């Protein structure tokens, strides 16, 4: 689950392969937070899943090249644009911060 497709095919790991593993975590984070009874706001959960799937793209042209590029995508996304009713509780914010 964590190994990038190119690594599974025997290629040498690159920073993009690390991004793939981070993508697995990003996609799983909303469900993990819900199981821990700290659900993320729907908009944030949706965006994290979307970014996680992008980070897991088999195409290296779609996948962020390294953790810095992934962080720029996270920063550039409207992750902070949740309405006040959708703002994450402290536990959710802590979980997201720990991931980053």
C-alpha positions as CSV (number, residue, x, y, z in Angstrom):
1,X,0.0,0.0,0.0
2,X,2.8,2.4,0.9
3,X,5.3,1.6,-1.9
4,X,5.1,3.8,-5.1
5,X,4.3,1.9,-8.3
6,X,7.8,2.6,-9.7
7,X,9.4,1.2,-6.6
8,X,7.3,-1.9,-6.8
9,X,8.6,-2.3,-10.4
10,X,12.2,-2.2,-9.1
11,X,13.2,1.4,-9.7
12,X,15.3,3.2,-7.1
13,X,13.2,5.3,-4.6
14,X,13.1,9.0,-5.2
15,X,11.5,11.9,-3.2
16,X,8.4,11.3,-5.4
17,X,8.1,7.8,-3.9
18,X,8.1,9.3,-0.5
19,X,5.3,11.7,-1.6
20,X,3.3,8.6,-2.7
21,X,3.5,7.2,0.9
22,X,2.5,10.6,2.3
23,X,-0.5,10.5,-0.1
24,X,-1.6,7.2,1.4
25,X,-1.5,8.9,4.8
26,X,-3.4,12.0,3.6
27,X,-6.1,9.9,2.0
28,X,-6.5,7.8,5.2
29,X,-6.3,10.7,7.7
30,X,-10.0,11.7,7.6
31,X,-11.1,8.2,8.3
32,X,-8.5,7.8,11.0
33,X,-9.6,11.0,12.7
34,X,-13.2,9.9,12.6
35,X,-12.3,6.5,14.2
36,X,-10.4,8.5,16.9
37,X,-13.7,10.5,17.5
38,X,-12.2,13.7,16.1
39,X,-13.8,14.0,12.7
40,X,-12.5,16.6,10.3
41,X,-14.8,19.1,8.7
42,X,-16.3,17.7,5.4
43,X,-14.6,20.2,3.2
44,X,-11.2,19.6,4.8
45,X,-11.6,15.8,4.6
46,X,-12.6,16.0,0.9
47,X,-9.6,18.2,0.1
48,X,-7.2,15.9,2.0
49,X,-8.5,12.8,0.2
50,X,-8.2,14.6,-3.2
51,X,-4.6,15.6,-2.5
52,X,-3.9,12.2,-1.2
53,X,-5.1,10.6,-4.4
54,X,-3.1,13.1,-6.4
55,X,0.0,12.3,-4.4
56,X,-0.6,8.6,-5.2
57,X,-0.9,9.1,-8.9
58,X,1.0,6.6,-11.0
59,X,1.9,9.4,-13.3
60,X,5.0,11.3,-12.1
61,X,3.7,14.4,-14.0
62,X,0.7,14.5,-11.7
63,X,2.3,13.5,-8.4
64,X,4.1,16.3,-6.6
65,X,7.8,15.8,-7.1
66,X,8.9,16.0,-3.4
67,X,7.6,16.9,0.0
68,X,8.2,20.6,-0.6
69,X,5.9,20.5,-3.6
70,X,3.3,18.5,-1.6
71,X,3.5,21.1,1.2
72,X,2.9,23.9,-1.4
73,X,-0.2,22.1,-2.6
74,X,-1.4,21.7,1.0
75,X,-0.7,25.4,1.6
76,X,-2.2,26.5,-1.6
77,X,-5.4,24.5,-1.2
78,X,-8.3,26.1,0.5
79,X,-7.7,23.9,3.5
80,X,-8.2,26.9,5.8
81,X,-11.4,28.2,4.0
82,X,-13.8,26.1,6.1
83,X,-16.7,28.1,7.4
84,X,-16.7,28.7,11.2
85,X,-19.3,25.9,11.5
86,X,-16.8,23.6,9.7
87,X,-13.6,24.6,11.5
88,X,-11.8,21.6,12.9
89,X,-11.9,21.1,16.6
90,X,-8.6,21.2,18.5
91,X,-8.1,17.4,18.3
92,X,-8.5,17.5,14.5
93,X,-6.1,20.4,14.1
94,X,-3.5,18.5,16.3
95,X,-3.9,15.4,14.1
96,X,-3.4,17.4,10.9
97,X,-0.4,19.3,12.4
98,X,1.2,16.0,13.5
99,X,0.9,14.6,10.0
100,X,2.5,17.6,8.4
